[in-house]
Amino acid sequence: MALVDVTKSCLDSIRQISEHIEDATIYLDAGSTESFQFIGAFPVLLDLGVRAVCNLENMCSLDVVVDWNSKSDAARKIVVITSRLLSDAHRYILRCLSTHQAVRHCTIFTSISEIAHSAYPESPLGPDAFHEYESLLVQDYEELVKKAETKSTQPFDKNLQDNLTFEDEGWSRLTSSEEGFPHLEASSSGRDLDNKNLIGHTEDVGQKLVVSVHHFPMLLCPFSPRVFVLPSEGSIAEAYLSAEHEDSLSPGLPPLSTGLPSDGDDVPPGATLTAHFIYHLAAKMELKMEIFSIGDLSKTVGKILTDMSSLYDVGRRKRSAGLLLIDRTLDLITPCCHGDSLVDRMFSSLPRRERATSFTHIKGSQTQLKHGPSKLQRTPLDVQIPLHKILSEEDCKIDYFRLLESIEAFLCAWDSSNSASQIVDLTNLSNKVNNKRSLHSEIELFSGSFVSSENFRGTPYLEAIMDRRSKDGAILVKKWLQETLRRENITVNVKSRPGFATKSELQPMIKALAKSQPSLMRNKGIIQLAAATLVALEESHCATWDAFISAEKILSASAGDTTQSLAAQIGDLVNKSALVGSHGQKNGKTEPSHGVLSFQDALLLTITGYILAGENFPTSGSDGPFSWQEEHLLKEAIVDAILENPSIAKLEFLHGLKEDLEANLNRMRSEKTKEVSSNQLEIDDFDDDQWASWGDEDADNYNNKEQVYGDMQLKLELRDRVDNLFRFLHKLSSLKRRNLPLRDGTLSSESNFSGDPSTSKGLLHKLLTRVLGKYDVPGLEYHSSTVGRLFKSGFGRFGLGQAKPSLADQNLILVFVIGGINGLEVREAQEALSESGRPEIELILGGTTFLTPDDMLDLLMGNSSYFDPLTGKR
């Protein structure tokens, strides 16, 4: 039987829609672009006859002629592929149609199924969602065209947004900022090639427009044929996984697994969308699932999946597989800490692409207005590998100037009458080339990315390094470079040490491979991976990562001692970060030195310390694992750190205090400066002029009282915010006590960083070890299939009961972590499979997103947390 390959399944799904995408202009939203990039789908699209691939959120009028030549006609067919709900993508689709007014057929593929659209709480569409949207889109487009026709005599100085009004159907509207519709004049500029004006062409465009909507479930980001996550800007990854209540930690994480039954009306939208995704993923891969779950939200998803199964699946020839659903909240230690994984180091070190959309400007329902946006803002998975460092800066500038000249020549030849303003903008853009940020950040002509289909002699690059530790992965990258150089007959004079991979060894080899364009194109996969490895191996990133590892080991060792020892270590980390931050501000540095942890880093370690304290020093109350004196010292350390470093006030629990904290610090510094200068003055005699200042003493005293009162108010507000922070830390320390599957200690992460390798594994490794060894797992629930329920309810009366299946009996196991995974867990899962002695088992690992320690800090205390952005309180 053929091995399951997630990447291949995604590419096959694209080929299955070849009839729709042939000779079409394709628009991909941010989530679809991210998915297609990891899949390596762009060459496949071109092979299938796609005219052009454009970005949906950042479309412009030039897209009309992106594939133009003297023999081609204007595009008549547009295909939109989106990872969002149709209601969220509607404004972009309508803007796209208003630009491509020669289009007669619009095909939309969405990764959200028709049933999921109707089940989503904020979706305005019903059970027949796709047909409803087809008619609504045509209706809105006809209305748009009619309003443009009636106002044709007016000057085109307003956005179409001002002319378009939606009914109260839940559609998100564009603001007058960047998300506005293009001007009519701009949207018709491409059609001037056909010598047609807007009014003459819009008389029957609404009648001829044909819209069709289809389901395309295979929008995911595979790191390898066996590991995948969901697109960061897709509706499934952005949907809330928990509602705000006493058992919730973050909207992006499942709630605590207390074992209490949940109300069906309280199912978070993320659970519904996740269940529908997994169901259609299994159907697409022709898998028949035996569903197991651990954690309250996973059980909810398992029940939805079980209810979706039907008797129609019984007779089909599908491969049997086991599905294991796991709540991320059962193990927060592993994603918060810095493990021995090269992939984790890469994703923490490399810059990411900016988000294509933001929810701050979207006007939604009344619920959104009252409670804020109902979607998360995940960090994009699209890393920006700095390939420009391989080439010299001079070469980058030369190539970029040539590109500008080519674009300017094209504009002049295309439309000499309307290109003047565009050439002015182009000239302004060329003036920015001398700006380093513009060259490397805005233009990003030489930024690489990860592609899971890139391989070395059949071995996918990412899969190979995800299964290895950091040092072994870097050595493997070095070996691939050496063998590639031999294949290309390129000689590089580099002193190489066996068993090591350093920057001085890798960089010359990468430059040699990238020197010629044919070699660069042939070997782009290994060049991009090696460049990412270089960034991860840089001294600054390595020093910080190693400092984290040392601090985490110290916290773990202290957690096995006493509460006094652990509290002292946490306080020491906070004090050191504050001291380094204050020195850095005096020296004009905004970032800590190499290997030195910042205040945000100290807060992340504080989270780790509290979770470890809760596991090793359980308490029966809600006052936390430490004594009042120990916690008071920790609070004072954090308050002092914030007062001395106002620039660190970027987290949500400090929102709105940054200006007051900076003003307070500046006043304190000025007072110290005055004291020093006054002490240096030696007053020998009293002048008559000094008697005149006696009357000002009362005014100075009054001003001093006002300053003291203001300082006291600021400190009281700050202490209140810190108290609220510690109440949240108390909740984190109660994970073992309140998470039902962790209470007996079998799956808890205590001693996670001790020297004993058998106890330093995460939850996923321990869970798979027990499952594959056929040991009992506390809290693991099996969800009966339709046939199983039939046996239990009917045939069971005649003694034909069905035995409960075991997950270890399956030759294919799909593990999905609701909330996200990291690279360390991928390696540990493969280690658990190898240690089980079951080489015949195929293991597929998936998750909501790919998590780094910074992502966890954002989920717990940052913009994606439940801290109120107005008050900084939960």
N, C-alpha and C positions, 0 to 999 in steps of 0.2 A: 504493500500500500504506500502511495506517495506521501512524503512528509508534508505537513501543513506549512505553508509559507504565506505570511500575512502580506508581505510586499507584492508577491506574485498575484495574490487574490485581488489586491487593489488595482494592479495594472490590467488584469483580465476584465475587471468591471468597467474600466475605461474603454477597452476594446469593444465591449458589448453594446456601447452606445455610439458606435462609430457612425451609424446612419444619421444620427442627430447632429453630430459635431463636424461632419465632413462639409467643407466649403463654408464654414461658419466662423464668425468672430466670437471668440469665447471671452467671457468676463468671469474672473475668479474673485471672490471676496477674500479677506485676509486669512480666514481659516482654511479655505480651499487652497489658496496659494501655499500656505505653510504645509499642508498635507501633500500636495503635488510635488513640492520641493523635496521632502523626505523620501517620497516614493521614487522620484526620478522620472516623473511623468511627462515632462515637457518635450523630450524627443519623441515620445510615443504620440503626443498630440499632433506634432508636425507630420509624423509618418501617416497619421490617419486623415490628413488633408485639411487641417485647421488653417484658416487664413491668417489669424493673428490671435494672440493671447494678451488680454488687457486686465488692468486692476479695476475692480468694481467701485471701491470707495474713492479712488483717486482718478477717476476717469476725466477726460477733457475732450474738447472738440476735435483735437488732432487725432483722436482714435478713429475718426471716420475715414481718414486717409492713411492709416498706419500700414496698410498693405497695398497702397495704391500704385499702379503703374499704368502706362499708356494703353494697355490692352485689357485692363480689368474694369469691371463694373462696380458700382457701389454695393456694399454688403447688403444682401437681402435677408440674411438669416443671422440671428443672434442667439447664443446659448449662454445662459447664466448658471454657474455652479456655486451654490452657497452652502455654508455650514450653519446658517442661522435659520430661525423661524421666518416664514414668509412675511409676517407682519414687520419684523425688524429689517428685512432686506428691501421692503417695498419702496421706500423713498429712493434708494439707489437704483433699483430696477426702473422705476418711472423716469428718473433723470437720464438713465441710459437710453431709454426709448425716445425721450425728447431730443436727444442729440442725434441718434441714428434714425432720422425720419424717413429714410428710404426703406427701412426694414419692414418686411411683410410677415415674418414668422419669428416668434420669440419662444424659445424652449427654456424652461427653468428646471434645474435639478437641485433638490434640497436634501440634506442628510437627515432631516427630521421627517419621520413618517407621517402619513395622513392621520392616523389614530393619535399619535403623539401631539400633533397640532391641536386636535380637539380636546385632548386631556390636559394640555398646558393651561394653568390658571389664567394667565393674562392674554392668551390668544383669542382674537375675536372670531376665529373660524370654527365651524362646527364639524360634525362627523364626515361630511363630504367636503373636506377642507380644500383639496386641490381644485375641484371644479368651482367651488365658491370663489377661490382666489383668481382663477382664470377670468371669470366674468367681472370681478371687481377691478382687476387690473385694466381690462379693456374699457370698462366704464370710466375709470379715472383718467385713462389716456385720452379717450374721446372728449371728456370734459376739459382736459388741458388744451387739446387742439382747438376746441370751439372758443375757449377764452382767449387763446392767442390770436384766433382769427378775428374776433370782435374788437380786439384792442390793437389791431394791426396798424391803425392810423396814428396811434400814440407812439411817442418816442420810446425806444427800447432801453429804458434806463432803470428798469426794476427787474429783480429776479422773478422767475416763474413761481417762486414760492408765494409771492404776494398775490399772484393770480389764481393759485390753486388752493382750494379749501376742501378738506376731507370731512365726511360725515363722522359722527362719533362712533367709529368702528374699531378703535384701539390702535390705529396706525400712529407711529411716531412721526412727528413733524420735523422738518428741517428748520434750523434757526437761520438768522440772517448772517451767520459767520461763514466759515469755510464750507459748511455742509449745504449751502444753498444751491438751488438749481442753477445751471448755467444760463447765461443770457440767451434769448432767442437768436440774436444776431450771431453769437458765437456758435450755437448749436447748428446753425444752418450753413456755416462757412464751408464745411466739407462738401455739402451738396452743390456748391457753386460749380463743382467740376462737371455736373450734369446740366448746367445752365437752367436750373429750376429755382424759383424763389419759394419762400415759405408758404405764402398764401395759396399760390397756385397748386401746391402739392398736398396741402393739408385738407382739401375738401373731402377726400374719400379715404384718408389714411386710417381713420379709426375703423371703418368698415372692413378694410382689407387686412387689418392686423389679426393674426391668429396666434393665440397663446396656449401653450400646453405645459403642464407641471408634472414632474415625475419624481419618484423617490430614488435617491442615490446614496445608500448607507455607507459605502466604503470610503468615507472621508476621515482618515486617521493618520497619525504620524508614526510610522514604524521606524524604530532605531535599528532593527534587525528583522530577519524573517520570523523571529519568535518574541519580540518585545515591541510594544506599541503604547502610545498615549493618544489622547484626543487633541484636536487643534485648540490652541489657547484662546482664540477669538471666535470659537464656535459656540452655539447656544448651549450645548450640553456641558462643556467645561465651565461656562460662565454662570450657569444656573445655580441657585442656592442649594446647598446640601442640608441645611438645617435652618429652622426658624428661630428667632431670637427668644430663648426661654432659659430657665435655670440650668438645663443640661447641655446647652449649646456652648461651643468654644469659639467658633468662627463660621461665617456663612459659607466658607469654602471647605469646611471639614464636617464630617458626620457628627451628630450629637453623642453624648456619652451613652454607653450601652447599659442602661440600668435594668433592663429586662422587663420594664413595665409596658403594658400594651399601649400602643399609640392609636390615636383617633385617625380613621381613614381620611378625614378631611384635612388633616395636618401633614399629609405626605408632601415633603418639599418637592419643588419642580425638578430639581436635579436628580432625584431618585426616579421619577417617572421617565425623564428623558434617557437616563442611563439604562433603565430596564428595556426600553424600546430599542435602543442602540444595540445592546447585547443580543437581543432576540433576533434582529435582522442581520447582525453580523454572523451569528450561528447559521441562520437560514442561507445566507449567501455562500458560506463555506461548507454547506451541506452537513451540518453537525447536529446530532440529537443529544441534547444536554440533560445530564443528571445534575440537579442543582443543589449545592451545599452553601451555607452562609454562616458567618460568625460576626456578630455585631448587630445592633438593632436596625440600623439603616440598611445593612446588607440583607437582613431578613425581609424587610419591606420590599426591596428590589427583587428578592427571590420569589416572594408571593406574587408580585406583578407578573414576573416571567412565567410562573406556573399557571396563572390565570390566562395568560396569552396563548399557552400551548393548547392544541386541539387534537381531536381524534384523527384529523386529516394527516397529521404527521406520522401516524403509526405505520401506515402501509408504505411509506416512502423509504427508499434505500438510502439511508443516511448513516454516517459514521458516528458511533457512540462516543461521547466525550463527557468528562466531568467538569463542572463549572464551580469554582470556589470563589465566593464573594467575601471580601474582608473590609471591615471599617478601618480607615486610616487612624481614627482616634484611639484604637487599641494599642498603637505604638507611635508616639510622637517623638520619642528619643532618637530613633534612627534618622528621620529626615532633618531633625534639628542639629545633628552632629556632623562632624567632618570625617567621613570614613576613608578607607584606602581604596579609592576608585578614581581612575584617570578621567573618566567621563564626567564625574561630579566636579572634579577640579576644572575641567574645561568649561562647563556650563556656569560655574561660579566666577571664572576669570574673564571670559569673553563678553564683549558688549552685545546687547540684544537690539533687535529692530524696534523702532518706536511703534506703538499701537496705532492701527489705522483708524480706530473709532474710540470715542470716549462717551460715557453715559452722562457726563455733567451737563450737556446741552440738550439732551433728548427730553422732550415733553411727553410724558406718558399718562398713565391713568391717575386717578385721584389717590390710589394706594401708593403709587410711586412718589407723588408730591408730598404725602404725609410722612412716609417712612424712608425716603431716599431711594436711590436706584436699587432695583431688585436683581441686578446682575453683578457678578464679580469682574474685576479687571485683572485677568491673569497676565503674567509676564510672558511675552511672545517666546516661542521655542526657537525662532529663527535667529541663530547667533550670527554675528558679523565677524568672520575670521579675517584678521587684518593682513590680507595678502599684499597690501601696498608696502609693508615692511620688507617684503622679499625684494621688490624692485626699488631702485633709488628714487628719491623724491623728485629729482630732475626729470627722470623718464616719465613719472606719473604726470607731471605738469605738461610735458611735451605732448603726450598722448591726449591729454584732456583738452589742450588748445586745438589740436587737430580735430577733435570731436566737435568743439564749438564752431570751428570754421565750416565743417561739413553741414551742421545743422543750419547755420546762417545761409549757406549757399542753397540749401534745399528750400528754405522759406522764401528766399528771393525768387527762385524759379517757380515756386508753387503759386504764389499770389503776391505780386509786387505791390498791389494797391493796399492790402491789409496787413502786410508783414512789418510795417514800420515800427509799430508799437511792440511787436514781438521781438524785433531785432534790438530795440532799446532794452527790453527785459533781458535779452541774451547778453548784451554788453554789460549790463549790471551784474549778471551772474558771472561773467568772465572776470570781472574785477575782484570777485571774491576768491579767486584761485590762490591769491597770496595769503589768504586767511587759512590757517592750518585746519581749523574746525570745518570750514566749508569743503576743503579738499578731502578730508578723511571721514567726515561725519555726514555732511549733507549729500555729497555726490556719491561716495562709496562705490566708485567704479571698480575698485579692486578688492571688494569684500567677498569672501567665500562663505560656504554654508555646508552643512552635513547632508549627505545623500546616502540613504541606507542601501541602495542598489550598487554603489561603488564597491568593487571587490578586488582582491588580489588572487588570481588563479582560482576563482570560484569561492573564495572565503571572504564574506563581507567584512569590511574594515571595522565598522562600529561593533558588530557582533563579537569579533575577536577580542577587541580591547575591553568590552564590557564584561567579559568573562575572566579578566585578569586584574591583578592589583596594579597600582599606579606605576611602580618601577618596572614590572614585567610588561605592562602595556607600552611604556615609552621605549623599552628595548625592542619590542616587536615592531614598532613604527620605524625605528632605526634600521632594523633588518630589512623591512620592506623597501626603504629608501635605497639601501645598498644593492639589493637585487634588481631594483628598477634601474639604477645607474648602470649596472652591468648589462642589462638588456638593451639599454639605449647607447651602449659603448661610450659612456661619458666617464672621464677620469677626474677624480677630485682628490686633491692632496690634503687629506685630513687625518690627524692622529686619532685613531679610534681605540678606546679601551673596552675590552670585552666585559659584559656584565653591567655596563653603564650607558646612559644616554643623556648627554648634556647639550646645552644650547650651542656651544662652540662646535660640536660635532654635527648637529642636525642642520643648522642654518646654511653652511656652505653647500651641503648636498641639495637642499631645497632650491637654492639660487641656481645651482648648476642645472637642475631639472627644468626650472622655469625660464631659463635663458632664451630658448627659442620657442616661438609660438607653437609649432607642431608638437614639440615635447610637452609643453604646458597643457595643451588640449588632450593629448593622449593620457597624461598622468595626473590630471587635475584632481582625482580622488585622493591619491596619496599625498599630493602637495598640500591640499586643503587640510587634511588630517594632521600632517606633520606641522603645518603652520599653527594649528590650534594647540598641538602639543607644546610647541615653543612658548606660546603665551602662558600655558599652564605651568611650565617649568621656569618661568621668569622668577628672579630672586624675590621680588616684592610679593608675588602671589604665593610662592612656596613658603616664604617666611611666615606670612599671615596664616596660611593653612596649617603649618606645623605648630604655630603658637596655639591655635585652636585645639589641635589634637592633644598637646601637652596640658592645656587647661582642663580639657574634658577628662583626661586620665586622672588629674589631681582631684577633680570633683568626685569622680567615681570612687577613688581610694578614700576620700574623706567621708563619703556616704556610708562606707563600711565601718567607720569609726564612731564618731559622736555628732550630735547636732551642732555643738559648739565649734567643732573643727570644720564642718561643712559651711556653716554661716560665716566663719572667719575667712574661708577661702573665697566665698562669693563677695564679701565685703572688700577683700584685698583686690580682686579683679576690678570692681567698680572704682575703687580709689586710684588704682594705677591708671585706668583709662581716663579718669578726670584729670590726673596730674599731667599726663601726656597731652591731653587736649588743651589745657591751659597754657602749657609751654609752647605748643604749636601755634596757638593764637597770638602769643606774644611775638613769636618769630615770623608771623605772617603765613603760616601753613594751615591749610584747611583740612588736610588729610594726615592721619598718623604716619609715623615712619615705618620702615619695613619691619615686619615681624611684631609690631605693636598693635594691640587691639584697641578699637575705638569704643565709645560709650555704647553704641548700638550693639557691638560685638559682646560687650559685658552684659547687656540686657538679654541677649540670646543665651549666654552662658548661665545667667540667672534663671531663665526658664528651665534649662537643663538641670540645674541644681535643685530647683523646687520639685521637679518630677522625680528625680532620684531620691530626694528627701521623703517624698510621700510614699515611695515604695519601700524604703528602708526604715523609716520612722513613722509608721501609720498612726493617725490620730482619730479619735472618735468624733471630734467636734469639727467646726468650720473655722477654727482659729489658726490653722496652718500647722506645719510640722515643727516650727521653731518656737522657742519661748518668747515672751513679750520683750525681754531685754535684747535678745539676739536679733529679733526682727526690727526693733527700734533702731539699732545700730545700722542695719541694712537700709532702712528708710532714710536715715540722716545722711548716709553715704551717697545715696541717689539724689537727694535734695541738694547737697553740696555740689555734686558733680554737675547738675543742671544749672545751678546758679553761677558756677564758674565757667560754664561752656554753653551759652545760650544757642549757639549755632546747631547744637545737637537736638534742638526741640522740633524735630521733624515727624515724630511719631504722633499717632492720633490722640493719645492720652494727654499730650501737651499742646494740642491744637489751640491757637489763639493767644498763646503766652509768649511767643518768640519776641515780639517787639518790646513788650514790657521787660522781659528778661535781659534783652540787649541794652535797653536804656538803663536798667539797674546796674548792670556790669560797667557800663561806660561812666556812670556817675561815681561808682565806687573807685574806679581807676583814677578819675580826675581828682577825687578827694585825697587819695593817697599821694598823687603828684603834688598837690598843694601842701600837704603836710611835710613832704620831703623838702620842698623849696622853702617853707617857713622855718623849718628847723635849721636850715643852712644859714639863715640870716642872723647875724649877731647884733643885737640892739644894745648899744652902749648908753645912749642918752634919750630922753623923752623930748620930742619936739612939740612945739605948740600945735602943729597941725594934727598931731595924734589925738589931742583932746576933742577935736571935731568929730571923730568917729564914734564917740561914746553913745550918741543918740541912735546909732544904727544897730545896736546890740539887740533891742527888742524885735526889730524886723528880722534879723538873722535867726533869732530863736524861734520866731513864728514859722519861718521857712523850713528850719530844721525839723520842727514838729510835724509839718506837712510831709516832709520826706520820710520821716520815721513812720508815720501813719501809712503812707503809700507802700513803703517797704514791707510793713507788717501785713498789709492786705495781700501783696503779691506772694509773700511766703505762706500765708494761710491758704491761698488758692492753690499754690504749688503742692503744699502738704496734702491738701484734699485730693488732688489729682494722683499723688503718689499712693495715698491710702487706697484709692480706687484700683490702682494698678496691683497692689498687693492682695486685694480681694480676688482679683483675677488669678494671681499666682496661687492663691489657696485652692482655687478650683482645679488648677493644673496639678497640684500636689495630691488631689483626691482621685486621680485617674484609676489607680489600682483598687481603691476602696469602692468606687462608684461604678466602674466597668465590671459587670458581672463575670465575663469570661476570665478576668485577671485575678479574681479574688483568692483562688487557691494557690497562686504563685507559679503555676506550671508554665504560663506563657508570658509572665512579666519580664521586664528588661532590667531587673536589678543586676548589679555587677556587670553592666554592659561593656565597661571599658577596662575590666580587670585583665591581668596578664594571662589568665586561663582562656585559651581559644574556644573551649567548649561552652563557656558562659558569656562570650562577647558577641554573640550573634543577635540579630534582630528578630522581631516577631515572625516574619515570613519564613526564615530559616527554621525556627523552632516548630512552627506550625506544619510546614511541609515534612520535616523529619518525623513528627508524630503521625501525620496522615499516611505517609508512605510506609512507615513501620507498623501500620494498623493498630496504633495505640488510641485510647480514648482521648478526645479533645474536648475540654469543657466549653460549653456554649455553642458547639458546632451543631447546626440544624440541617436536616435533610428535607427538601421540598419534594413531595411526591409528584410524579408526573401524572398525566391524565390516566394512563393505563394503571398506574399504581393506585390511584384513587378509586378506580373501577374495581380492582381486586379487593381493596380494603372495604368498600361499601357494599359490593354485591357478592362476588365469588367467595369472599372471605367467610360467608355464612356456611359454605360447604367444605370448609377446611382447605381452601385453595389460596390461603394468604400468601402475599409476596414478601420475601425477606428484604430487609433494608439493605440497599446496595452500599458498597464501600467505595470511597473515592480512589483508593489505591488499586482497585480492580480495573480502572480505566487505563487504556494505553495512551490516551490523550487527555491532558488536564489543562484547562484554561483558568488561570488565576487572575482576578480583576480586583484591584485595590481601589475602593471608592474614596477619593480624596487625593490620590496621587502616589507615585513611586519615585525612587531615586536609583542611581547607578549601583550603589552598594548593595541594595536589595536584589538587583538582577544577578549580581555575582553570587551572593549568598544563596539565592534560589537554585542556581545551577550547581553550587557545591552540595546543597542538600540532596539534589537529584543524584549526583555522582556518589555520594556517601550511602545512598539507599541500596546501591547494587542493582538498580532497575534500569539498565540502559535502553530497554525497549520503550520506555515511557517518553512521550513528547510533552514538553512543558512550554506553554505560551503564557507570557506575563504581560498584563495590561494595567493601565491606571488612568484616572481622570486627567492627570497632567504630570509633568516631570518636575519634581520638587528639589530646590536647593535650600540650604539653611536660610538664605536671605528671603526666599519665598515664604518659609515658615514664619519668620519674624513679621513679614507683611501680613500674613493671614491672622496672626495672633495679636499683633499690636499696631499694624500699619493701616494703610488705606483700605485693605480688604477685611479688616476686623470689625467687631461689633462696638468699638468705641465710638461714641457720638462725635461726628466731626465739628459740631458746634460747641459742645461743652467738654469734650475729652473724657466723658464718663460712659460707662456701660449701663 
